[in-house]
């Protein structure tokens, strides 16, 4: 019975309701920018759903697709590149091939040379994200890898999708 009293002492010190709470998944209405993405057969893992690494690939694709379309990023020859310095992902439901994915993207923080992006992944026509996450990019000069200040043009474009 010694273990029982130890367990009770532990539970008294750690309110589990505080440890297990988290904000609800985002909705489509929380985002200003959307990119359509398609799952692939190879995205499914042996458990019958999209493997967790694919979520990060979708985040990266949605952000960089927009940066390229806006003329902010030239991944092959541009002087400026974005290095991912921090990522995170929360999983709320499963997705799998052949689901259609819509990525919602917004900027939550704009620093001198860094940008924090929020991304929500939406399955088919659902309004609630099945996963959401964040990416922090630090923009650096390609050859030196030293951080550079974001230009006014970058700031204007990023402001369009800032929450």
Protein Blocks (a to p, Z undefined) as FASTA:
>chain_A
ZZmmmmmmmmmmmcfklmmgccddddfklpfbdcdddddfklpcfkopacfklmmmmmmm
mmmmmmmmnopacfklpmbdcddfbdcdddfbdcddfbdcddddddfbdcfkbccddddd
dehjbfbdfbdcddddddddfklopacdddfklmmmmmmmgZZ
